[in-house]
C-alpha cells in the first residue's frame, strides 16, 4: 500500500494499525512477556532492555540520584527453579563484573554498578539462552551491540 493518497490511505492505515495492535496484544498476551518487576528498588528507571528469546527479558535500569546502573533478568513465566544469570560491568574495564547466578523461579539479580556517564556491558541467561549487550548507555545513550547465544 502506498501512503501517497492521504485521506484514503490514512483510513486504510488506521484500520491496519488497529488490526496490527490487536494481533500484537493477542500475541503478547499469549506469550506473557516479562515486565520489569521493580527489583532494583525505588528511584531506578528502565533505560534499556533486551529479550532473552522465548524465555524473558533483561532490564538495565538507572538511578540519577545514586549514579548507579542496575540489571535484573526476568522470566516470562515464573515456575520451577531454572539456571539464570545476570551481569553488569563497565565497558572500559574500570570496574569488575558484578553478577548473580543460580537456580531461580522468577528472576536473577539485581546487580548494581556505579556507572554515571560511562558505557556498560550487561546481559543475562535463562536456561540455555543468553543475551549480551556491549558498550551501551554511555552518557550519550549509545545503543550498544547485542549478541544472542543458545547452548545446545
N, C-alpha and C positions, 0 to 999 in steps of 0.2 A: 504494500500500500504506500503510495506517495503522499507526503504531507503537504503538497503544494496547494491543494484545494482546502482552504482554511475552514470554511463553515462545515461542509460535508465531511471533510477529513477529521475535524475536531470531534464531531458527533460519533463517527466510527471509532476514533481513537479513544474516546471516553468509554464507549461500550466495551472495547477491547481491554481497556485498563481495568474496568470493573471485573471482567471475566478473569483477567490475569491475577488481580488481587484476591478474588475468591479462590482460584486454584492454588495460589501461594498460601493463603490462610489454611485451606484444607490440607495441603501438603505439610505445612509446618505443624499443624495440629496432630497430624498422623505420626510425625517423627518426634514430637515433643523436644524441640531443640533446647539445649541447656541455656538457661538465663543466668546472668550474673547473680550470685547469691549473697552479695554484701559481706563476704568472708573477710575482706581486708579491713573492714571497720568504717566508722563514720569519717567523713571528710575525704574518702577516696572515691574518685570518679573513673569510670571506664574510659580509657583513651585509645585502646586498640583491642582487637580480639581476632582470633583465627580459629576456624573449626578444626576439630580432630575428626576427620572424615568418618561419618556414621556413628561416632561414639560420644562426642561432646564438644566443648569449646574451651579454649584457653583465653583468659582475660588478663590484660595488662591495665592496671589502674594507677592513678597518681594522686597524691595529696599535695596541693600547693602549700598548705600550712607546714607540713613536715619536710617537703622536698624529696619524699621517697616514692619510689615505684613499688607496686605490689603485684604479684602474679598468683592466680589460682586457676586450676584446671578442673572443670565441672563436667560431670557425666550427663548425658541426655536423660537417662533413666536410672536413677539410683536402684541398687539391688544388692546382690551378694557381693562381698568384697572382691575386687579385681586389682591387678597391679596398676598403679598410677604414679606419675612422676610430674613434677613441675619445677621449673628453674628460672633464674634471673641472674644476669651478670652485666657488668659494664663492657661495652664493645672494645674500649681501649685497653682492657686488661687491668685497669686501675683498682679493681677490687676482685676478690674471689667470687666464686659461684655460690649462690645461696640456692638450696633446693630442698624439696620434700619428696620422699618416695615411700611407697609401701602398698599394702592392700587396703583399699578404701571403698566404702559403699556409695559415696556421692561426690566427693571432691578431694583433691590434693592441694596442699598449701594452707594458708597463704605464706608466701615468702616475700621479704622486704629488702630493699636496697636504696641507700641514698643515691639519687641519680638526677638531681636538678641540672638541666642543661646538657646532659651527656647522652650519647646513644647507648641503647641497651640491647642485649641478646636475651631472648626468653622463649619459652615453649613448654610443651607438655606431652605426656604419653598416657593413653588409656589402653590397657591390654597390650596389643601388638602394634597399635597405630600411634605414630609420633608426628609432631609438627614443631618446627623451629623457625624463629624469626630473628634475623641478624641485622644489626645496625639500624634499629628503628627508634622512633620517638625521641630524636635528638631535640635540642632546643627549637629546631625548625620543623619538628614533627615529621621527620623522614619516614617514609612508608616501610622501609626495610626490605629484606629479601626473605621470602617464605619458602621453606622446604618441607616436604611431607615424606615420611618413611613408613613402611609397613614391614614388620618382621614376619617371616613365614615359618 
